[in-house]
């Protein structure tokens, strides 16, 4: 399986578990703990969260589960994001949704995530969205302080364009290691806008949110649906598995973030980590997705 050739990223699993909708899974803390344990045993050990998910409750829910399975605090890799402030009854001081990448806010949100999750450090912290008011020097100061304190091991961004990532990287004495972007057969822009080129050049980990097109891909029709079914039958894969295999085939080492509370889907996703599409199958899916052959 193609992967980013960077030893610092070896601890992250090839597929991550997304927890954006963890409250919708309606699991008791003990059930969620057992689910996380099963994911880890299947090789999906990277846990993707954010301070704002589930109206600021996601990481507390995860923390309650981890309290029932404390061994997972050492066998999972924790990825969190910060920088978005939502209007919410939990934060009456926020009058309008906005971004905040000030040093004080980044540090406060990391402390909040660690406290909610019940862990001592994050494996990876991402700036959730590009902030038009981002002071790259101030973000760099926050990152350096968090790294020195041991609260965060590595840093990255999410939804950043190459030029925005390069600005922040220019202020840091260490390398950013990830950019989490929307990428799927229904959203193939990162193949052509420089995002994946940059990740490969800098040996960064591209993480793909919504890798199944927000759930639309397995049931999509038309040429893409036909291609997924046809090639899937040939390889013994479901359409969902094939869509994940298409992402995993990319040499930049894309890590799909699969957000599901269903163990059968996690088991199916884990099987894909052993699959590598050949070039013609990969390009057949790209052609079907774009509606035309490559030039």
TIGUGU-899208 format. One line per 3 residues: number of its first residue (from 1); their letters; for each residue x negated, y negated, z negated of N, C-alpha, C, O. Coordinates in steps of 0.1 Angstrom, whole numbers, plus 2048, in hexadecimal, padded with zeros to 3 digits. Atoms other than C-alpha are relative to their C-alpha. Example, Ala and Ser with C-alpha at 12.3 -4.5 7.8 and 13.67 -1.06 7.14 Angstrom:
% residues 2
1> as> 7F7/80C/800/785/82D/7B2/7F7/7F4/800/7ED/7F4/7F9 ~ 809/80B/800/777/80B/7B9/808/7F5/7F8/803/7EA/7F7
END
This chain:
% residues 295
1> xxx> 7F8/80C/800/800/800/800/7F7/7F4/800/7EE/7F3/7F8 ~ 807/80C/800/7F3/7DE/809/802/7F8/7F3/80C/7F8/7EE ~ 7FF/808/80D/7EB/7C7/7EB/7F5/7F6/801/7EB/7F7/807
4> xxx> 80A/80A/802/7D9/7A8/7E2/7F3/806/7FA/7F4/80C/7F0 ~ 80D/7FA/805/7B4/7B1/7DD/7FB/7F6/7F5/7F1/7EF/7F8 ~ 804/809/80A/7B1/79E/7BC/802/808/7F3/80D/80B/7EF
7> xxx> 7FF/7F8/80C/7A9/7B1/79C/808/7FA/7F5/80E/801/7ED ~ 7F8/807/80B/7B9/797/786/80F/803/801/816/801/7F7 ~ 7F1/7FE/7FE/7DB/7A0/795/803/80F/7FF/80F/813/800
10> xxx> 7FD/7F1/801/7D7/7C6/790/80A/804/7F6/810/80E/7F7 ~ 7F7/7FC/80B/7EB/7C6/770/80F/7FE/804/817/803/7FD ~ 7F2/802/7FC/80B/7BA/782/804/80C/809/7FD/811/811
13> xxx> 7FB/7F5/7F8/821/7D5/791/804/7FB/80E/806/7EF/810 ~ 7FE/803/7F2/828/7D6/7B6/80F/7FB/802/812/7F5/80C ~ 7F3/806/800/84D/7CF/7AF/803/7FB/7F2/7FF/801/7E8
16> xxx> 7FD/805/80D/859/7B9/793/80F/801/7FD/818/801/807 ~ 7F2/800/804/87A/7BA/780/804/7F2/7FD/7FE/7EB/7F4 ~ 7FB/80D/802/88D/79A/782/80B/800/7F6/814/809/7F6
19> xxx> 7F7/800/80B/8A2/790/764/809/7F3/800/80F/7F0/7F6 ~ 7F8/80C/7FF/8B5/771/771/80E/802/7FB/814/7FA/7F4 ~ 7F2/7FD/803/8D7/782/76C/801/80A/7F4/80A/812/7F4
22> xxx> 800/7F6/80A/8CE/796/74D/80D/801/7F8/811/80B/7F3 ~ 7F3/800/807/8EE/78B/73B/80B/808/807/813/80E/800 ~ 7F5/7F9/7F8/903/799/757/7FE/80F/7FF/808/817/802
25> xxx> 802/7F1/801/8F4/7BC/751/808/805/7F4/80A/811/7F3 ~ 7F7/7FC/80B/908/7BC/730/7FA/80C/7F8/802/815/7F6 ~ 806/7F5/808/8EF/7D2/71D/7FE/7FB/7F2/7FA/7F0/7F0
28> xxx> 804/802/80E/8EB/7D4/6F8/7F1/800/7FF/7EA/806/808 ~ 80F/800/801/8C7/7CD/6EC/7FA/80D/801/7EF/80F/808 ~ 806/7F3/800/8C0/7F2/6E7/801/806/80E/7F8/80D/813
31> xxx> 7FE/7FB/7F2/8CE/7FA/70A/7F6/7F9/809/7F0/7FF/812 ~ 809/808/7F8/8B9/7DE/71A/7F1/805/7FD/7E9/806/806 ~ 80D/7FB/804/89A/7EA/707/7FD/80E/807/7F2/810/80D
34> xxx> 802/7F3/7F9/89F/80E/715/7FF/7FE/80F/7F7/805/816 ~ 801/803/7F2/8A4/7FF/738/7F3/7FB/804/7ED/7FF/80D ~ 80D/806/7FE/884/7EB/736/7F5/80B/7FF/7EC/80B/807
37> xxx> 809/7F5/802/872/80A/72A/800/809/80D/7F6/80E/811 ~ 7FE/7F8/7F4/880/81E/748/7F9/7F9/80C/7F2/800/814 ~ 807/807/7F5/874/803/760/7F1/801/7FF/7EB/804/809
40> xxx> 80E/7FF/802/852/804/751/7FA/80D/804/7F0/80F/80A ~ 804/7F3/7FD/850/829/754/800/803/80F/7F8/80C/813 ~ 7FF/7FE/7F2/859/827/778/7F6/7F8/808/7F5/7F8/814
43> xxx> 80B/808/7FA/83C/80F/77F/804/7F2/803/7FD/7EA/809 ~ 7FB/80E/7FE/851/7EF/77F/7FE/7F9/7F2/808/7F9/7EB ~ 804/805/80E/840/7DE/761/7FF/7F1/7FF/7FD/7EC/7F4
46> xxx> 801/80F/800/83F/7B9/76B/80E/7FA/7FE/817/7FD/807 ~ 7F3/806/804/85C/7A6/75B/801/7F1/804/7F9/7E9/7FE ~ 800/80D/7FC/866/786/76C/80C/7F9/7FA/818/7FD/7FA
49> xxx> 7F5/807/807/87A/76C/758/7FD/7F1/802/7F4/7ED/809 ~ 802/80F/800/87D/746/754/808/7FB/7F4/811/800/7EF ~ 7FA/806/80C/886/72F/737/80F/7FD/802/817/7FE/7F9
52> xxx> 7F2/804/7FE/8A7/724/748/809/80B/804/815/808/805 ~ 7F7/7F6/7FB/8B4/745/754/80B/803/7F5/809/802/7E9 ~ 7F4/7FD/808/8D7/74E/747/803/7F5/7F6/805/7F7/7EA
55> xxx> 7FD/80C/808/8DC/72B/73A/7F7/800/7F3/7FC/7FE/7E8 ~ 80A/800/80A/8BC/72D/725/801/80B/7F6/7FA/80B/7EC ~ 7FE/7F5/809/8C6/74E/715/7F8/80D/804/7F6/816/7FC
58> xxx> 806/7F4/7FA/8B3/767/72B/7F4/805/7F7/7F4/811/7F3 ~ 80C/7FB/808/892/769/717/803/804/7F2/7FC/80C/7EC ~ 7FB/7FB/80D/8A4/76B/6F6/806/80E/800/803/816/7F7
61> xxx> 7FA/7F2/7FF/8B8/789/702/7F5/80A/802/7F5/815/7FC ~ 80B/7F7/7FE/898/799/70F/7F8/802/7F3/7F4/80D/7F0 ~ 807/7FF/80D/887/791/6ED/807/80A/7F6/801/811/7EF
64> xxx> 7F8/7F7/809/8A3/7A3/6DA/7FE/80E/804/7FD/817/7FC ~ 802/7F2/7FB/89E/7C2/6F0/7F2/804/7FC/7F0/80F/7F7 ~ 80E/7FC/803/878/7C1/6EB/7FE/803/7F1/7F5/80A/7EE
67> xxx> 801/7FE/80E/87D/7C0/6C6/803/80F/7FC/7FF/814/7F2 ~ 7FC/7F2/802/88C/7E3/6C9/7F6/80A/806/7F6/816/804 ~ 80A/7F8/7FA/86F/7EF/6DE/7F3/7F8/801/7EE/7F5/80B
70> xxx> 80C/809/801/850/7DC/6D2/7F4/804/809/7EC/7FC/80C ~ 80B/7FB/7F8/839/7F2/6E6/800/7FA/80E/7F5/7F9/814 ~ 7FF/806/7F2/846/7E2/706/7F9/7F2/801/7F5/7EE/80C
73> xxx> 807/80D/7FF/836/7C1/6FC/7F2/801/805/7EB/7F8/809 ~ 80E/7FE/7FC/814/7D1/704/800/807/80E/7F5/808/814 ~ 801/7F8/7F3/81E/7E6/723/807/7F9/80B/806/7FD/817
76> xxx> 7F9/808/7F6/833/7CC/736/7F7/7F3/803/7F0/7EF/7FA ~ 806/80D/7FD/825/7AD/748/80B/7F5/801/815/7F7/808 ~ 7F6/80B/801/838/78D/740/7FD/7F4/809/7F3/7EE/807
79> xxx> 801/80C/7F7/83E/773/75B/80B/7F7/7FC/817/7FB/7FB ~ 7F5/80A/802/851/753/752/7FD/7F4/808/7F2/7F1/80D ~ 801/80D/7F8/858/732/763/806/7F5/7F7/80E/7F7/7EE
82> xxx> 7FB/80C/807/85E/70F/756/7FF/7F4/80A/7F9/7F5/814 ~ 801/80C/7F8/863/6EC/764/80D/7FB/805/80E/7F0/80A ~ 7F2/804/7FC/889/6EB/76B/807/7FD/7F3/806/805/7E9
85> xxx> 7F7/803/80C/8A0/6DA/752/80E/7FF/805/812/7F7/80E ~ 7F2/7FF/7FC/8C5/6E3/755/809/7F8/7F7/806/7F7/7EB ~ 7F6/805/809/8E3/6D1/748/807/80C/7FA/80B/816/800
88> xxx> 7FB/7F4/807/8F1/6E8/72D/804/7FB/7F2/7FE/7F2/7EC ~ 7FD/803/80E/903/6E6/70C/7F5/803/7F6/7F4/7FD/7EB ~ 80C/7FD/809/8E3/6F4/6FD/7F6/7F5/800/7ED/7F4/7F8
91> xxx> 80A/80B/7FE/8D0/6D5/709/808/7F3/803/808/7EF/80E ~ 7F8/80C/7FD/8E8/6B7/705/7F8/7F4/804/7FE/7EA/809 ~ 808/80C/7FC/8CB/69F/70B/7FE/800/80F/7F9/7F5/814
94> xxx> 802/800/7F2/8C9/6AA/72F/80C/7FB/808/817/802/808 ~ 7F4/806/7F9/8E0/693/744/801/805/80E/80C/804/814 ~ 800/7FC/7F2/8D6/6A0/766/7F5/80B/802/7EB/80A/7FC
97> xxx> 80A/7F5/7FD/8C4/6BF/774/7F4/7F9/806/7F5/7F1/80F ~ 80C/806/7FA/8A0/6B5/77A/7F4/809/7FD/7F6/814/7F6 ~ 80D/7F9/802/87C/6C1/779/7F8/7F9/7F6/7F8/7ED/7F5
100> xxx> 809/806/80A/864/6BB/75D/7F3/809/7FF/7F3/814/7FA ~ 80D/7F9/800/83F/6C6/762/7F6/7F8/7F7/7EA/7F8/7FA ~ 809/807/809/831/6AF/747/7F9/80B/7F7/7FE/816/7F4
103> xxx> 807/7F7/809/817/6BF/730/808/804/7F4/808/810/7F0 ~ 7F9/7FD/80D/82C/6BC/711/80C/80A/803/80E/813/7FB ~ 7F5/7F8/7FD/84A/6CD/722/7FB/80E/804/801/818/7FF
106> xxx> 805/7F2/7FD/836/6EA/731/7FB/807/7F4/7FF/813/7F2 ~ 805/7F9/80C/825/6F1/710/80C/804/7F7/80C/80F/7F1 ~ 7F5/7FD/809/846/6EF/6FD/808/80C/806/80D/814/7FE
109> xxx> 7F9/7F5/7FA/857/707/716/7F9/80D/7FF/7FF/818/7FD ~ 808/7F4/802/83B/720/714/802/805/7F1/804/811/7EF ~ 7FE/7FC/80E/83E/720/6EE/80E/805/7FE/810/80F/7F6
112> xxx> 7F3/7FB/801/863/724/6F1/802/80E/806/809/817/801 ~ 800/7F3/7FA/85F/742/709/7FA/80B/7F8/7FF/816/7F6 ~ 807/7F6/808/846/753/6F3/808/803/7F3/809/80F/7EF
115> xxx> 7F7/7FE/80C/85D/74E/6D5/80C/809/803/810/812/7FC ~ 7F4/7F8/7FC/87C/75B/6E7/7FD/80E/803/804/817/800 ~ 804/7F3/7FC/86A/779/6F6/7FA/808/7F4/7F9/814/7F4
118> xxx> 807/7F9/80B/858/781/6D5/7F3/805/804/7EF/810/7FF ~ 80D/7FC/7FB/836/783/6E6/7F6/7F5/7FD/7F9/7EA/7F9 ~ 80A/80A/804/815/772/6E0/7FA/7F9/80D/7F4/7EE/80B
121> xxx> 805/807/7F4/80C/76A/704/808/804/80D/80E/80F/80D ~ 7FB/7FD/7F3/819/769/728/7F5/804/809/7EA/7FF/808 ~ 80A/7FC/7F6/807/77B/743/7FF/7F6/80B/7F5/7F4/811
124> xxx> 800/80A/7F4/812/761/75D/80A/7F6/7FD/816/7F9/7FA ~ 7F7/80B/801/822/73F/75B/801/7F9/80D/7F6/7F6/814 ~ 7FE/807/7F3/831/72F/77A/807/7F3/7FE/810/7F2/7F6
127> xxx> 7F7/80C/7FF/83D/70C/781/80B/803/809/809/807/814 ~ 7F5/7FB/7F9/860/713/78C/803/7FA/80D/807/801/817 ~ 7FD/807/7F3/865/6F9/7A7/7F7/7F4/801/7F2/7EF/7F8
130> xxx> 809/80C/7FE/850/6DE/7B7/807/7F3/7FA/813/7F1/7FC ~ 7FB/80C/807/855/6BE/7A3/7FB/7F3/807/7EF/7F1/807 ~ 805/80C/7F9/854/69D/7B7/7F8/7F7/7F7/7F0/7EF/7FC
133> xxx> 807/809/80A/847/68C/797/7F5/808/7FA/7EF/803/7EF ~ 80B/7F8/806/82D/6A7/790/7F3/7F8/801/7EE/7F4/80B ~ 80E/805/801/80C/699/784/7F7/80C/7FF/7F6/812/7F5
136> xxx> 808/7F3/7FF/7F4/6B4/78F/7F5/800/7F5/7F2/80B/7F0 ~ 80A/800/80B/7DA/6A9/775/806/804/7F3/800/80B/7EB ~ 7F9/7FD/80D/7F3/6AB/759/804/80F/7FF/803/815/7F5
139> xxx> 7FD/7F1/7FF/7FF/6CE/764/7F3/808/7FD/7F3/812/7F6 ~ 80C/7F9/802/7DB/6D9/766/7FB/7FF/7F1/7F6/809/7EC ~ 803/801/80F/7D5/6CC/742/808/80A/7F8/803/810/7EF
142> xxx> 7F7/7F7/807/7F3/6E0/736/7FB/80E/802/7FA/816/7F9 ~ 804/7F3/7FD/7E7/6FF/748/7F3/804/7F9/7F1/80E/7F3 ~ 80D/7FD/807/7C3/6FC/73A/802/802/7F1/7FC/80A/7EC
145> xxx> 7FD/7FF/80E/7D0/6F7/717/806/80D/7FC/803/814/7F3 ~ 7F9/7F3/803/7E7/715/719/7F7/80C/802/7F8/816/7FB ~ 80A/7F5/7FE/7CB/72B/727/7F6/800/7F5/7F3/80B/7F0
148> xxx> 80A/800/80B/7B2/720/70D/806/805/7F3/7FF/80C/7EB ~ 7F9/7FB/80C/7CC/727/6F1/803/80F/800/806/815/7F6 ~ 7FD/7F2/7FE/7D2/74A/6FF/80F/802/801/813/80E/801
151> xxx> 7F2/7FE/7FF/7F7/744/703/804/804/80E/80F/80A/80F ~ 7FD/7FD/7F2/7F6/749/729/7F3/805/806/7E9/7FF/805 ~ 80C/7FA/7FA/7DE/760/73C/7FD/7FA/80E/7F2/7F7/811
154> xxx> 802/804/7F2/7E4/754/760/80C/7F6/803/816/7F6/7FD ~ 7F7/80A/7FC/7F7/739/772/803/800/80F/7FB/805/817 ~ 7FC/801/7F2/80A/733/792/80B/7F7/802/80E/7EE/7F9
157> xxx> 7F5/809/7FC/827/722/7A3/80B/808/806/80A/814/808 ~ 7F4/7F9/7FA/849/72A/7B1/806/7F6/80A/809/7EA/806 ~ 7F9/808/7F6/859/71C/7D1/7F7/7F4/805/7FD/7EA/80A
160> xxx> 809/80B/7FB/83A/706/7D9/7FC/803/80E/7FA/80E/813 ~ 805/800/7F3/831/6FE/7FC/7F0/800/7FF/7EB/7FC/7F5 ~ 80E/7FF/801/80C/704/805/7F9/7F3/7FB/7F0/7F3/7F3
163> xxx> 806/80D/804/803/6DF/802/802/7FC/7F2/7FA/7F6/7EB ~ 7FD/803/80E/814/6DC/7E0/7F7/809/7F7/7F2/804/7ED ~ 808/7F7/808/801/6FA/7D3/7F1/7FC/801/7EB/7FC/7F6
166> xxx> 80E/804/7FE/7E0/6ED/7E1/7FD/7F4/7F7/7F2/7F2/7F1 ~ 802/80C/808/7E5/6CC/7CE/7FE/804/7F1/7F4/800/7EB ~ 802/7FB/80E/7E9/6DE/7AC/7F3/807/7FF/7EC/806/7F5
169> xxx> 80C/7F8/801/7CD/6F6/7B4/7F3/7F7/800/7E9/7FA/7F9 ~ 80B/809/7FF/7B6/6D8/7BB/7FC/7FA/7F3/7F1/7F5/7F1 ~ 803/806/80D/7B8/6CD/797/7FC/80B/7F5/7F9/807/7EA
172> xxx> 802/7F5/809/7B2/6EF/787/7F2/806/801/7ED/808/80C ~ 80D/7FA/800/791/6FF/77C/801/80F/803/7F6/816/803 ~ 7FE/7F2/7FD/7A0/722/782/80B/801/80A/812/7F8/80D
175> xxx> 7F7/7FD/7F5/7B5/732/79D/80E/802/7FC/811/809/7F2 ~ 7F3/7FC/801/7DA/732/79F/802/80E/806/7FB/812/80F ~ 7FF/7F2/7FC/7E5/756/7A3/80D/805/807/80E/810/80C
178> xxx> 7F3/7FC/7FA/809/756/7B0/808/7F4/805/807/7E9/800 ~ 7F6/809/7FB/823/744/7C4/80D/809/802/80D/812/80B ~ 7F3/7F8/7FE/847/752/7C0/809/7F8/809/80D/7ED/807
181> xxx> 7F8/806/7F6/85B/74A/7DF/80B/809/805/80B/815/803 ~ 7F5/7F8/7FA/87B/755/7F0/7FA/806/80D/7F5/7FF/816 ~ 805/7F9/7F5/871/770/809/808/80D/802/809/814/7F8
184> xxx> 7F9/7F3/7FD/885/78C/81A/802/800/80F/7FD/7F7/816 ~ 7FD/7FF/7F2/890/798/83C/80A/7F5/804/80A/7F2/810 ~ 7F7/80B/7FD/8AA/77D/83A/7FA/7F2/7FD/800/7E8/801
187> xxx> 807/80D/803/891/762/82F/7F1/803/803/7E9/804/7F9 ~ 80E/7FD/7FD/871/768/842/7F7/7F4/803/7EC/7F6/808 ~ 808/80C/7FE/865/744/843/7F1/801/7FA/7E8/7FC/801
190> xxx> 80D/7FF/805/847/74C/82C/7F6/807/809/7EA/805/807 ~ 809/7FA/7F6/838/761/848/7FA/7F6/809/7EF/7F9/80E ~ 804/809/7F5/835/743/85E/7FD/7F2/7FB/7F7/7E9/803
193> xxx> 802/80E/804/833/723/848/7F3/7FE/7F8/7F1/7F4/7F2 ~ 80D/801/807/811/72B/839/800/805/7F2/7F5/806/7EC ~ 7FF/7FC/80E/81D/737/817/7F8/80D/7FE/7F0/80E/7F5
196> xxx> 806/7F3/802/812/75B/81B/7F1/800/805/7E9/807/800 ~ 80E/802/7FB/7F3/751/82F/7F7/7FA/7F4/7EC/7FF/7F2 ~ 807/806/80B/7E9/73B/811/7FD/80B/7F5/7F3/80B/7EF
199> xxx> 802/7F6/80B/7EF/758/7F8/7F5/80A/804/7ED/80D/7FB ~ 80A/7F7/7FB/7DA/76F/80D/7F2/7FA/7FF/7E8/800/7FB ~ 80D/806/800/7BE/756/811/7FB/7FE/7F2/7EF/7FF/7EF
202> xxx> 805/803/80D/7BD/74D/7EC/801/80D/7F7/7FE/80C/7EB ~ 7FE/7F4/808/7C4/771/7E1/809/7FF/7F4/807/803/7E9 ~ 7F5/803/809/7E3/766/7CF/80B/80B/801/80C/811/80C
205> xxx> 7F5/7F6/7FF/801/77C/7C7/80D/7F9/804/812/7F0/7FC ~ 7F3/805/7FD/820/772/7DA/80B/809/7FA/80C/815/7FD ~ 7F5/7F9/806/83F/77B/7C7/80D/7FC/808/80F/7F0/80B
208> xxx> 7F4/803/7F7/860/77E/7DB/80C/800/7F8/811/80B/7F4 ~ 7F3/800/807/880/773/7CA/80A/802/80B/809/7FE/817 ~ 7F6/7FD/7F7/8A0/77E/7DA/7FB/809/80C/7FE/805/817
211> xxx> 806/7F8/7F5/88E/79A/7EE/80A/807/808/807/80C/813 ~ 7F5/7F9/7F9/8AF/7A9/7F8/80B/7F6/805/816/7F9/807 ~ 7F7/80A/7FB/8BE/788/804/80C/7FD/7F7/817/7FC/7FC
214> xxx> 7F5/802/809/8D3/783/7E4/80A/80B/800/816/809/7FE ~ 7F7/7F5/800/8E1/7A6/7E8/807/802/80D/80E/80C/80F ~ 7F9/7FE/7F3/8EC/7A1/80C/7FA/80A/809/800/810/812
217> xxx> 807/7F7/7F7/8D2/7B6/81D/805/80E/801/807/813/80D ~ 7FB/7F2/7FE/8DE/7D9/815/80D/801/808/80F/80C/80E ~ 7F3/7FF/7F9/900/7D1/824/800/7F7/80C/80B/7F6/812
220> xxx> 800/809/7F4/8F5/7BA/840/804/808/80D/800/814/80E ~ 7FC/7F9/7F3/903/7C2/863/7F7/7FB/80B/7EC/7F7/809 ~ 807/804/7F4/8F8/7BA/886/7F3/808/802/7F2/813/7FE
223> xxx> 80C/7F9/7FC/8D6/7C2/894/7F7/804/7F4/7F1/80F/7F4 ~ 809/7FC/80B/8C4/7C1/873/806/80B/7F8/7FF/814/7F4 ~ 7F9/7F5/807/8DE/7D7/862/7FD/80D/807/7FB/818/801
226> xxx> 802/7F4/7F8/8DB/7F0/87F/7F1/805/7FF/7EF/811/7FD ~ 80F/7FD/801/8B4/7EF/87D/7FD/806/7F2/7F6/810/7F1 ~ 803/7FA/80E/8B4/7F5/857/806/80E/7FF/7FF/817/7F9
229> xxx> 7FB/7F2/801/8CB/813/85B/7F8/80A/808/7F6/815/804 ~ 807/7F7/7F7/8B9/822/879/7F2/803/7FA/7EF/80F/7F9 ~ 80D/7FD/805/896/81E/86B/800/807/7F2/7F8/80F/7EF
232> xxx> 7FF/7FA/80D/8A1/827/848/803/80F/801/7FE/817/7F9 ~ 7FD/7F2/7FE/8B0/848/855/7F3/807/804/7F0/813/7FF ~ 80C/7F9/7FB/88F/850/866/7F6/802/7F5/7EF/80C/7F4
235> xxx> 80A/800/80B/87B/849/846/806/806/7F3/7FF/808/7E9 ~ 7FA/7FB/80C/894/857/82D/801/7F5/7F5/800/7F8/7E9 ~ 7FF/80C/809/899/834/81D/80E/7FA/802/813/7FA/80D
238> xxx> 7F4/808/7FF/8B8/820/815/7FC/7F3/806/7F1/7EF/807 ~ 803/80D/7FB/8BC/7FE/824/7F9/7F7/7F6/7F0/7EF/7FA ~ 806/808/80B/8B3/7EE/803/7F1/804/7FE/7E9/7FB/7FD
241> xxx> 80E/7FC/801/893/803/800/7F8/7FC/80C/7ED/7F7/80A ~ 808/804/7F5/889/7FB/823/7FD/7F1/800/7F2/7ED/804 ~ 803/80E/801/88D/7D6/81E/7F5/7FD/7F6/7ED/7F4/7F8
244> xxx> 80B/802/809/876/7D8/800/7F3/805/806/7E9/7FF/804 ~ 80C/7FB/7FA/85D/7EE/813/7FB/7F6/80A/7EF/7F5/80C ~ 805/80A/7F6/85C/7D3/82E/7F8/7F5/7F9/7EE/7F0/7FF
247> xxx> 807/80B/807/851/7B9/814/7F3/806/7FB/7E8/800/7FC ~ 80C/7FA/806/838/7D1/803/7F5/802/80B/7E9/803/807 ~ 80A/7FD/7F6/827/7D8/825/7F7/7F4/803/7ED/7F6/809
250> xxx> 807/80C/7FC/81B/7B4/828/7F2/800/7F9/7F2/802/7ED ~ 80D/800/806/7F5/7B1/822/7FD/7F6/7F5/7F4/7F7/7ED ~ 802/809/80B/7F9/794/80A/804/806/7F3/800/800/7E8
253> xxx> 7FD/7FA/80D/806/7AC/7F0/80D/7FB/7FA/80D/7F8/7EE ~ 7F3/806/805/82A/79F/7EC/805/809/7F5/806/815/7F6 ~ 7FA/7FA/80B/83A/7A8/7CB/80F/7FD/800/812/7F2/7FB
256> xxx> 7F2/804/801/860/7AA/7CF/805/800/7F2/801/808/7E9 ~ 7FA/801/80E/873/79F/7B0/80F/805/802/817/7FE/807 ~ 7F3/7F9/7FE/891/7B7/7AE/808/7FE/7F3/804/802/7E9
259> xxx> 7F8/803/80B/8AC/7AA/797/80C/809/7FF/816/807/805 ~ 7F5/7F7/801/8C2/7C7/78D/800/807/7F2/7F5/808/7EC ~ 7FF/7F8/80D/8CF/7D8/76D/804/80E/802/808/815/7F9
262> xxx> 7FD/7F2/7FD/8D5/7F9/77F/7F4/808/802/7EB/805/80A ~ 80C/7F8/800/8BC/814/779/7FE/807/80D/7F3/80A/812 ~ 802/7F9/7F3/8C4/826/79A/7FA/7F7/80A/7F2/7FC/813
265> xxx> 806/809/7F7/8BA/807/7AD/7F1/7FF/7FD/7E9/7FD/806 ~ 80E/801/804/899/805/799/7F9/80D/805/7EE/80C/80A ~ 807/7F3/7FC/892/82A/7A0/7FE/800/80F/7F4/804/814
268> xxx> 802/801/7F2/898/824/7C5/7F5/7F7/804/7ED/7F9/80D ~ 80A/80A/7FD/882/805/7C5/7F2/806/7FD/7E9/804/805 ~ 80D/7FA/804/866/818/7B3/7FB/80A/80B/7EF/80B/80D
271> xxx> 804/7F6/7F5/866/833/7CF/7FA/7F8/80C/7F1/7FE/813 ~ 805/807/7F4/85F/818/7E9/7F1/7FC/7FE/7EA/7FA/808 ~ 80E/804/802/83D/810/7D9/7F6/80B/806/7EB/808/807
274> xxx> 808/7F5/7F9/831/831/7E9/801/800/80F/7FB/808/816 ~ 7FD/800/7F1/83D/827/80C/7F8/7F5/806/7F6/7EA/801 ~ 807/80A/7F8/829/814/826/805/801/80E/803/80A/815
277> xxx> 7FA/800/7F2/83B/80A/846/7F4/7FF/80A/7EA/7F8/808 ~ 809/802/7F5/828/80D/867/803/7F2/806/80E/7ED/804 ~ 7FE/80D/7FA/824/7ED/87B/80C/7FF/809/813/7F5/809
280> xxx> 7F4/802/7F6/83F/7F5/895/80D/800/7F8/816/7F9/7FC ~ 7F4/801/808/859/7FC/87A/801/7F2/7FA/80C/7EC/7FA ~ 800/80E/806/84F/7DB/869/805/7F6/80A/80D/7ED/807
283> xxx> 7FD/80A/7F6/851/7C7/889/80E/802/806/815/7F9/80A ~ 7F2/7FE/7FC/872/7D8/893/80A/7F9/7F7/814/7F4/7FC ~ 7F7/807/809/882/7CB/874/7FF/7F1/801/809/7EA/800
286> xxx> 802/80F/7FE/873/7A8/879/808/7FC/80C/80E/7F1/80C ~ 7F9/803/7F4/881/7A8/89C/80F/800/7FE/816/7F7/803 ~ 7F2/800/803/8A3/7B2/890/805/7F5/7F7/810/7EF/7F9
289> xxx> 7FC/80B/809/8A3/798/875/800/7F3/807/809/7EA/804 ~ 801/80D/7F9/898/77C/88C/809/7FF/80C/80C/7F4/811 ~ 7F8/800/7F4/8AD/786/8A9/7F9/7FF/80D/7FF/7FD/818
292> xxx> 808/801/7F4/891/786/8C2/7F2/807/7FD/7EE/807/7F2 ~ 80D/7FA/802/86F/798/8C8/7F6/7F5/7FC/7F9/7E9/7FE ~ 80B/80A/803/84F/787/8BC/7FB/7FB/80E/7FD/802/818
295> x> 805/806/7F3/840/770/8D7/7F6/809/807/7F1/805/812
END
